[in-house]
Amino acid sequence: MKQPSDIPQPPTRRQTGFSVAGTLYGLTTLFLAVGAVNGQNNLLFWAFGMALGGLLVSGIFSGSGMMGLRLRRHAPPAARAGEPVTIRYTVRNANRVYPLFCVTLTERLPKATAGSTPRPSVAFLPHAPPRRESFVESPATPLARGRLDLSGVNASSSFPLGLMRKSMDFDLPATLLVLPARLHLRDDLHAPPARRGHGGAASPTSVGHSPEFFGVREYIPGDNPRLIAWRASARGDTLIVRQEGTPPPTVVWVLLDIPANLTEADAEDAEPGAGEARADNTSLSLVLRTERAIALAAALIERLTNRGFSVGLMIDSLGIARTPAAGGWHARRLLNVLGALDLTRTPDAKARAANSLSRIRREHAAMIVTSGSDAADAPGPTWARRLSAVDLQSLLAPGATIPAVLMPPPPPETPAEKRRRILREFFMVDPVGEVAMGNAGIELGVARSTATADGEDAPSNGPASTSGRTPVSSPARPPAEAPR
Amino acid sequence: MNDDIRFRWLVFTAAMLAIFTYAVADESWIFGGLALALAVIGWNVTERRGGRAVPRALIATAIVLAILWAIASGLREGLNVAHFCQFTIAVLVIKCYDRRTSADLGQFVMLCLFLSIGALLTSNSLWMALALIPTLLYSVAAAVAYQFHLGRIAARRSAASSPPQPVLPTRTPTPTLPTAPCIRGLSRTLALGWLLVVAVSLAVFILFPRNVGADSFGRWGNAAVGMQTGFNDEVQLGEPGLISTSSAPVLDLTVRSTDGRILGAPEETYYLRGAVLDSYRNGRWTASDSSRQRIHDLSAGLDFGFTTGRAGAGRGQNTLIELDVMIRNARTEGYHLFTVWRPRSIEFESRAVIRYGDDNGIVTRDGQSGRVRYTVVCEPVEAAVAIPEGRLRTPVSHDSPPIAALAGEILRGAGLDPDPATRPIEDDAAAAAAIERYFDTGFEYTLDISSPSDNRDPIEWFLLEEKRGHCEYYASAMVALCRTVGINSRVVTGFVATEFNDATRHYVVRESNAHAWVEVEVVPPRPVDRPAAVGESPADLFHPGTSQWQTRDPTPSGEFRRIHRPEPTLASQVRNIFEAVNYAWITSIVAFDDTTRTNLVSAMRIDTTALDHWVEDAGRRVRHGGSSLVARALTNALVAAASVLFLGLALTLGMPALKGIWRSLLARLARVRGGARSARANQLAGASFYTRLLHALARKGHAKPAWQPPLAHARELCSETLAPPACRVAEAFYRVRFGHAELSPADHAAIKADLAALD
């Protein structure tokens, strides 16, 4: 994620408005005034004065405190679809005297990406002392792969009495690349063996401990006597030892067979039965199958890279081809490519026309992941192993499930189900509101304040640096809200 | 206990305190206790772990029943504060059994504040004020804590939408409890906020003018300071039962002389007349319709007083006293005010419609319920008034031969003629005194009395058989006896002021001080101010043609003292201390009037004349403007809103054009400045020969010091070949640099030649 500045930014827009409670409060104040004047009730005069004082205090504390608010967003290191990512904020209270209370930070999502998270990420800062920086985190779960554009943050507070809500908008544009959802594959799911021991490379490229021959050198006291090359040593006057090399990694191509443009292909492949049949005999949409294929490809890349393979990526329909390489950094690069795939735009015709399959040599291994229902129909080398995203469940490890982001949405509530639910809520005894959550004592998205001096950044890693406070263990799962 | 639980208990405590405060204000202990008990049970059942709410159907039914009850009560008794508060309490109790979300908890806080306002409208007593203080503190604390709660809930919901997987190894743990700096900062902020609120409320309380706009919007807003009196303007004899002996104060009396000196003493008693009952039938005393009543409408204008027309009546000068009466809780319609016989003038502090009886001096009031304060100027000993010529006595009778016989016996025993036809009118006073003394022996005072047998006249039964009763029986009996012997008399009910508080120098009149006594009409036995003339009868020694109402109390004095002036005990002394505090609360805060305000403001040297005039003018306009004023105000508001809207639209639509115009103006200005600058820059660029001059001199070993002007340096050059050209070039540079001159091509050529000579 890119961040334009490291300095907490001032707001770009400010708004102040009366809440419903504030309007009611104003009407009540007016009523008190009328009642006091009408009845000449001295205690009502007191009450009217106190109500006016409350309005004054609300305006002063909510406005003055927020004027000094400065905000900075920190980039999380990674994001995967369906997995929570922590968005961290640095809140600086530039006021000299006024502390900040009850500040709610809400990510402003642009409309185009509004559907990628069920609700905006919200963080809550209970207290920010004057001339100090505080840190607050908020978990957010992107529900779709791709680029998530964050436009800014809205900070609001209605402290102390909730009569007025003062909000500020901070323009902090940033882009978060959401990688494909994580899948836990079966252990036996690996690349087919390379052809006849070649592994795709000629010879080892570094010293290692494999039987592969790397070179010879003079014997050094301490070398393993078993490595002594006796015949070579006999030809000369000195002992020669044999050096073993690191076997070159096997090259595996991951070929992703997905439509180039989902908008057109969705219309062509919208027939029932085109995909995996569910219990209700409806089919998976092409979009969902495509995303599953991408996730499967990403999982394969991670698995193969972890096992030491050189992995390359090819998406022929989009003209994408990435040279095989080994290492975690390369795997991340390939995942970024998969995460950045935008299937809503028609790809470049020239790129589509490029024949990438010719880069796959006969000594390379290949795994083809297709979004189609029949993996056999996927284009690619004949020796490649073919996997279909439709059969995703069978490819997962025992006990693993398909992530929710790759599952079709639940069917809408039928009228009969709705009636049953309403009747159940109306006549049955229900748990009391949010008491269950309150009793669990869960606190998430709550800020901590540092004890650092004015202007200094607190350490970004590790437990809270405020002395005298015991770090709390990771929070447990919050119980679900009771239905209203 | 985490923040959520602590917040919920804070809300519950605020709600319970609000219910308790209203119960104190309304003195509805049973209702308040029941509501508290139900609320505590409901809250505890639903708040514990695994607690469950009552099914929604029952909750909805309870709410509907509460609404129906409120509507029915409103239709039956009219809308009043009590109904609203009771409905609010019912809703609070029902919500204690319902499931509660954040919105419900916010509603709790709001209902607490409404209930507090209801308590203020119900009573202004000291107990209510003491109960209101913690209620307000907890309610405001709950409102503040609610903001924190909302933020936590919003963050929790956002987190709940995310799977609870441990996300990143670098994720820092977050605390679940507010930190100490947060609490300290919050406490300081809230303390500062409270100070500001108290300061503003104090300023409003002191500076806001009083007596402006009262009753402009109907009769509401005033509150009581104590319980309503059980005073009844009728006396029904013959019913069994126990008369109330409640010691709850009902009114406060301060007696002053006309020069402002406070009168009163523990042994001094004042009879505060409420109702005059002069018609007896079937055991019931009522007020006859013959008394003339004058109506004084004090709802308009600024004069809240009137005179009774008694000023200067009668002969001689009577000492006048001033009574400052504060009734703690008056009714709205037809409420009897209490004065000492006979009132001369009455001054009120608020608007009302007053009815005054000329004959009996009874004052009734129609106005706001609650606390009522007024000042009465009285003549405690009525001056004699003239009676119509030819009428010696007001003809009265009481149809009861046994009572007449008894009266005759009493008078004969006192050496007086029982026959009114033959008895001198001047003996009426003595006769009345004799009848009054008759009850001192042989009679017993009791508050618990049985009823006479069927069809037996209660007065006869009391006089001839029972000889036990309370003040109403004694008064009734004395009036009956007086009337049978032709003495005009009447029963008066009211209160006796006997409890004098030395600390506050005022009388506390309690419910148990309700009393009944007698007034008899007699010729005042005052000597004339001249000796009897020849031929004048002894009767002429009295004021012929005059009569006077005298107050007589037939209740045995010992019993009177026992009932109304008991021996002080420790409890009564403690009670007196509290009464003193309570009275200080009432007089300084509750009864803070315009006079006190003016004095206080003057003492603080604050000029509120402008504010007073403005408020008074606004009140007058509201009173006279009425609905047309409201309509005009609404129209003005609509026009203003439409104007703002139109202006906003115009700005919104026209803003881009305005911006374009502004930008073009700025660009033009920049061009002009840039052009002028570029011309100047060009000019200076043409003086680059000066740099060449400096270089040439430096090459020749005559570098110019930085501190020296170029022409001065050129003139100091010793070389005859260098100095002249250097001077010419320097002068040319001066012309360009400081003279803003344009060099001609010939000048440039000459300069070039000089520079070549230097090189």
HADDOCK unambig.tbl for C-alpha pairs under 7 A between the chains (distance, minus, plus):
assign (segid A and resid 35 and name CA) (segid B and resid 221 and name CA) 4.77 0.50 0.50
assign (segid A and resid 36 and name CA) (segid B and resid 221 and name CA) 6.28 0.50 0.50
assign (segid A and resid 37 and name CA) (segid B and resid 212 and name CA) 6.83 0.50 0.50
assign (segid A and resid 37 and name CA) (segid B and resid 213 and name CA) 5.71 0.50 0.50
assign (segid A and resid 37 and name CA) (segid B and resid 214 and name CA) 5.75 0.50 0.50
assign (segid A and resid 38 and name CA) (segid B and resid 213 and name CA) 5.76 0.50 0.50
assign (segid A and resid 38 and name CA) (segid B and resid 214 and name CA) 4.16 0.50 0.50
assign (segid A and resid 38 and name CA) (segid B and resid 215 and name CA) 4.75 0.50 0.50
assign (segid A and resid 38 and name CA) (segid B and resid 216 and name CA) 5.85 0.50 0.50
assign (segid A and resid 38 and name CA) (segid B and resid 217 and name CA) 6.27 0.50 0.50
assign (segid A and resid 38 and name CA) (segid B and resid 220 and name CA) 6.87 0.50 0.50
assign (segid A and resid 38 and name CA) (segid B and resid 221 and name CA) 6.09 0.50 0.50
assign (segid A and resid 39 and name CA) (segid B and resid 214 and name CA) 5.72 0.50 0.50
assign (segid A and resid 39 and name CA) (segid B and resid 215 and name CA) 6.30 0.50 0.50
assign (segid A and resid 39 and name CA) (segid B and resid 220 and name CA) 5.72 0.50 0.50
assign (segid A and resid 39 and name CA) (segid B and resid 221 and name CA) 4.02 0.50 0.50
assign (segid A and resid 39 and name CA) (segid B and resid 222 and name CA) 4.24 0.50 0.50
assign (segid A and resid 40 and name CA) (segid B and resid 210 and name CA) 6.82 0.50 0.50
assign (segid A and resid 40 and name CA) (segid B and resid 211 and name CA) 6.82 0.50 0.50
assign (segid A and resid 40 and name CA) (segid B and resid 214 and name CA) 6.18 0.50 0.50
assign (segid A and resid 40 and name CA) (segid B and resid 222 and name CA) 6.29 0.50 0.50
assign (segid A and resid 41 and name CA) (segid B and resid 221 and name CA) 6.35 0.50 0.50
assign (segid A and resid 41 and name CA) (segid B and resid 222 and name CA) 5.08 0.50 0.50
assign (segid A and resid 41 and name CA) (segid B and resid 223 and name CA) 6.60 0.50 0.50
assign (segid A and resid 42 and name CA) (segid B and resid 589 and name CA) 6.77 0.50 0.50
assign (segid A and resid 42 and name CA) (segid B and resid 590 and name CA) 5.55 0.50 0.50
assign (segid A and resid 42 and name CA) (segid B and resid 592 and name CA) 6.73 0.50 0.50
assign (segid A and resid 43 and name CA) (segid B and resid 120 and name CA) 6.76 0.50 0.50
assign (segid A and resid 43 and name CA) (segid B and resid 124 and name CA) 6.89 0.50 0.50
assign (segid A and resid 43 and name CA) (segid B and resid 590 and name CA) 6.65 0.50 0.50
assign (segid A and resid 44 and name CA) (segid B and resid 120 and name CA) 6.81 0.50 0.50
assign (segid A and resid 45 and name CA) (segid B and resid 204 and name CA) 6.83 0.50 0.50
assign (segid A and resid 45 and name CA) (segid B and resid 205 and name CA) 5.51 0.50 0.50
assign (segid A and resid 46 and name CA) (segid B and resid 201 and name CA) 5.36 0.50 0.50
assign (segid A and resid 46 and name CA) (segid B and resid 202 and name CA) 6.95 0.50 0.50
assign (segid A and resid 46 and name CA) (segid B and resid 205 and name CA) 5.54 0.50 0.50
assign (segid A and resid 49 and name CA) (segid B and resid 200 and name CA) 5.75 0.50 0.50
assign (segid A and resid 49 and name CA) (segid B and resid 201 and name CA) 3.64 0.50 0.50
assign (segid A and resid 49 and name CA) (segid B and resid 204 and name CA) 5.27 0.50 0.50
assign (segid A and resid 49 and name CA) (segid B and resid 205 and name CA) 6.87 0.50 0.50
assign (segid A and resid 50 and name CA) (segid B and resid 197 and name CA) 5.42 0.50 0.50
assign (segid A and resid 50 and name CA) (segid B and resid 198 and name CA) 6.51 0.50 0.50
assign (segid A and resid 50 and name CA) (segid B and resid 200 and name CA) 6.65 0.50 0.50
assign (segid A and resid 50 and name CA) (segid B and resid 201 and name CA) 4.79 0.50 0.50
assign (segid A and resid 53 and name CA) (segid B and resid 196 and name CA) 6.54 0.50 0.50
assign (segid A and resid 53 and name CA) (segid B and resid 197 and name CA) 4.20 0.50 0.50
assign (segid A and resid 53 and name CA) (segid B and resid 200 and name CA) 5.41 0.50 0.50
assign (segid A and resid 53 and name CA) (segid B and resid 201 and name CA) 6.65 0.50 0.50
assign (segid A and resid 54 and name CA) (segid B and resid 197 and name CA) 6.03 0.50 0.50
assign (segid A and resid 57 and name CA) (segid B and resid 193 and name CA) 5.96 0.50 0.50
assign (segid A and resid 83 and name CA) (segid B and resid 163 and name CA) 6.89 0.50 0.50
assign (segid A and resid 84 and name CA) (segid B and resid 162 and name CA) 5.70 0.50 0.50
assign (segid A and resid 84 and name CA) (segid B and resid 163 and name CA) 6.59 0.50 0.50
assign (segid A and resid 84 and name CA) (segid B and resid 167 and name CA) 6.32 0.50 0.50
assign (segid A and resid 85 and name CA) (segid B and resid 167 and name CA) 6.55 0.50 0.50
assign (segid A and resid 102 and name CA) (segid B and resid 147 and name CA) 6.56 0.50 0.50
assign (segid A and resid 102 and name CA) (segid B and resid 148 and name CA) 5.68 0.50 0.50
assign (segid A and resid 102 and name CA) (segid B and resid 151 and name CA) 6.48 0.50 0.50
assign (segid A and resid 104 and name CA) (segid B and resid 151 and name CA) 6.18 0.50 0.50
assign (segid A and resid 121 and name CA) (segid B and resid 158 and name CA) 5.71 0.50 0.50
assign (segid A and resid 122 and name CA) (segid B and resid 154 and name CA) 6.50 0.50 0.50
assign (segid A and resid 122 and name CA) (segid B and resid 155 and name CA) 5.15 0.50 0.50
assign (segid A and resid 122 and name CA) (segid B and resid 158 and name CA) 5.69 0.50 0.50
assign (segid A and resid 123 and name CA) (segid B and resid 155 and name CA) 5.18 0.50 0.50
assign (segid A and resid 124 and name CA) (segid B and resid 151 and name CA) 5.55 0.50 0.50
assign (segid A and resid 124 and name CA) (segid B and resid 152 and name CA) 6.33 0.50 0.50
assign (segid A and resid 124 and name CA) (segid B and resid 155 and name CA) 5.85 0.50 0.50
assign (segid A and resid 126 and name CA) (segid B and resid 148 and name CA) 6.56 0.50 0.50
assign (segid A and resid 127 and name CA) (segid B and resid 182 and name CA) 5.61 0.50 0.50
assign (segid A and resid 139 and name CA) (segid B and resid 159 and name CA) 5.72 0.50 0.50
assign (segid A and resid 139 and name CA) (segid B and resid 162 and name CA) 6.90 0.50 0.50
assign (segid A and resid 140 and name CA) (segid B and resid 162 and name CA) 6.28 0.50 0.50
assign (segid A and resid 141 and name CA) (segid B and resid 162 and name CA) 5.42 0.50 0.50
assign (segid A and resid 158 and name CA) (segid B and resid 147 and name CA) 6.88 0.50 0.50
assign (segid A and resid 159 and name CA) (segid B and resid 144 and name CA) 6.98 0.50 0.50
assign (segid A and resid 159 and name CA) (segid B and resid 147 and name CA) 6.31 0.50 0.50
assign (segid A and resid 160 and name CA) (segid B and resid 144 and name CA) 5.24 0.50 0.50
assign (segid A and resid 161 and name CA) (segid B and resid 143 and name CA) 5.62 0.50 0.50
assign (segid A and resid 161 and name CA) (segid B and resid 144 and name CA) 5.35 0.50 0.50
assign (segid A and resid 162 and name CA) (segid B and resid 147 and name CA) 6.51 0.50 0.50
assign (segid A and resid 426 and name CA) (segid B and resid 55 and name CA) 6.44 0.50 0.50
assign (segid A and resid 426 and name CA) (segid B and resid 56 and name CA) 4.71 0.50 0.50
assign (segid A and resid 426 and name CA) (segid B and resid 57 and name CA) 5.67 0.50 0.50
assign (segid A and resid 427 and name CA) (segid B and resid 55 and name CA) 5.26 0.50 0.50
assign (segid A and resid 427 and name CA) (segid B and resid 56 and name CA) 5.73 0.50 0.50
assign (segid A and resid 427 and name CA) (segid B and resid 57 and name CA) 5.50 0.50 0.50
assign (segid A and resid 428 and name CA) (segid B and resid 55 and name CA) 5.33 0.50 0.50
assign (segid A and resid 429 and name CA) (segid B and resid 52 and name CA) 6.36 0.50 0.50
assign (segid A and resid 429 and name CA) (segid B and resid 53 and name CA) 5.95 0.50 0.50
assign (segid A and resid 429 and name CA) (segid B and resid 54 and name CA) 5.90 0.50 0.50
assign (segid A and resid 429 and name CA) (segid B and resid 55 and name CA) 4.66 0.50 0.50
assign (segid A and resid 430 and name CA) (segid B and resid 52 and name CA) 5.95 0.50 0.50
assign (segid A and resid 430 and name CA) (segid B and resid 53 and name CA) 5.97 0.50 0.50
assign (segid A and resid 431 and name CA) (segid B and resid 51 and name CA) 6.62 0.50 0.50
assign (segid A and resid 431 and name CA) (segid B and resid 52 and name CA) 4.86 0.50 0.50
assign (segid A and resid 431 and name CA) (segid B and resid 53 and name CA) 6.22 0.50 0.50
assign (segid A and resid 431 and name CA) (segid B and resid 99 and name CA) 6.91 0.50 0.50
assign (segid A and resid 432 and name CA) (segid B and resid 46 and name CA) 6.56 0.50 0.50
assign (segid A and resid 432 and name CA) (segid B and resid 51 and name CA) 6.69 0.50 0.50
assign (segid A and resid 432 and name CA) (segid B and resid 52 and name CA) 5.61 0.50 0.50
assign (segid A and resid 432 and name CA) (segid B and resid 53 and name CA) 5.56 0.50 0.50
assign (segid A and resid 432 and name CA) (segid B and resid 99 and name CA) 4.05 0.50 0.50
assign (segid A and resid 432 and name CA) (segid B and resid 100 and name CA) 5.83 0.50 0.50
assign (segid A and resid 433 and name CA) (segid B and resid 99 and name CA) 5.03 0.50 0.50
assign (segid A and resid 433 and name CA) (segid B and resid 100 and name CA) 4.70 0.50 0.50
assign (segid A and resid 433 and name CA) (segid B and resid 101 and name CA) 4.81 0.50 0.50
assign (segid A and resid 434 and name CA) (segid B and resid 100 and name CA) 6.95 0.50 0.50
assign (segid A and resid 434 and name CA) (segid B and resid 101 and name CA) 5.83 0.50 0.50
assign (segid A and resid 435 and name CA) (segid B and resid 47 and name CA) 6.87 0.50 0.50
assign (segid A and resid 438 and name CA) (segid B and resid 4 and name CA) 5.41 0.50 0.50
assign (segid A and resid 438 and name CA) (segid B and resid 5 and name CA) 6.38 0.50 0.50
assign (segid A and resid 441 and name CA) (segid B and resid 2 and name CA) 6.11 0.50 0.50
assign (segid A and resid 443 and name CA) (segid B and resid 156 and name CA) 6.84 0.50 0.50
assign (segid A and resid 443 and name CA) (segid B and resid 176 and name CA) 5.40 0.50 0.50
assign (segid A and resid 444 and name CA) (segid B and resid 155 and name CA) 6.42 0.50 0.50
assign (segid A and resid 444 and name CA) (segid B and resid 156 and name CA) 5.70 0.50 0.50
assign (segid A and resid 444 and name CA) (segid B and resid 159 and name CA) 6.39 0.50 0.50
assign (segid A and resid 445 and name CA) (segid B and resid 155 and name CA) 5.44 0.50 0.50
assign (segid A and resid 445 and name CA) (segid B and resid 156 and name CA) 6.97 0.50 0.50
assign (segid A and resid 446 and name CA) (segid B and resid 174 and name CA) 6.42 0.50 0.50
assign (segid A and resid 447 and name CA) (segid B and resid 174 and name CA) 6.79 0.50 0.50
assign (segid A and resid 448 and name CA) (segid B and resid 174 and name CA) 6.62 0.50 0.50
assign (segid A and resid 461 and name CA) (segid B and resid 170 and name CA) 5.67 0.50 0.50
assign (segid A and resid 461 and name CA) (segid B and resid 172 and name CA) 6.76 0.50 0.50
assign (segid A and resid 462 and name CA) (segid B and resid 170 and name CA) 6.52 0.50 0.50
assign (segid A and resid 462 and name CA) (segid B and resid 172 and name CA) 5.96 0.50 0.50
assign (segid A and resid 463 and name CA) (segid B and resid 172 and name CA) 5.33 0.50 0.50
assign (segid A and resid 463 and name CA) (segid B and resid 173 and name CA) 6.26 0.50 0.50
assign (segid A and resid 464 and name CA) (segid B and resid 172 and name CA) 6.91 0.50 0.50
assign (segid A and resid 471 and name CA) (segid B and resid 173 and name CA) 6.04 0.50 0.50
assign (segid A and resid 471 and name CA) (segid B and resid 175 and name CA) 6.67 0.50 0.50
assign (segid A and resid 472 and name CA) (segid B and resid 173 and name CA) 5.77 0.50 0.50
assign (segid A and resid 472 and name CA) (segid B and resid 174 and name CA) 6.39 0.50 0.50
assign (segid A and resid 472 and name CA) (segid B and resid 175 and name CA) 5.89 0.50 0.50
assign (segid A and resid 473 and name CA) (segid B and resid 173 and name CA) 6.51 0.50 0.50
assign (segid A and resid 474 and name CA) (segid B and resid 173 and name CA) 6.37 0.50 0.50
assign (segid A and resid 477 and name CA) (segid B and resid 164 and name CA) 5.20 0.50 0.50
assign (segid A and resid 478 and name CA) (segid B and resid 160 and name CA) 6.38 0.50 0.50
